[in-house]
């Protein structure tokens, strides 16, 4: 799996990750990044060696979206777009989905578009 450097993820989430097990250093084990913007918050957890990620979105302290155990990730990339846009893209195997996009700035937003697999 291709992943950004740890320093790029720290920049994107504006802080150091917490580790599931303190004795495991990056990139081994599950590492969790938290970010809050106003009333919106995201928890992004990544296990680079297993190629798995978890995403949880909260509003006003209440979880409203959870994508758990996204498996066999092929690639992650940090996006720095026009204006103030910052985010993370996650690619899954195959070509049936667009990359999952987690926007972190100027607001927290999640977008994932699945390509149609046929017509009935």
Order of alpha helices (4+ residues) and beta strands (2+ residues): alpha-beta-beta-beta-beta-beta-beta-beta-beta-beta
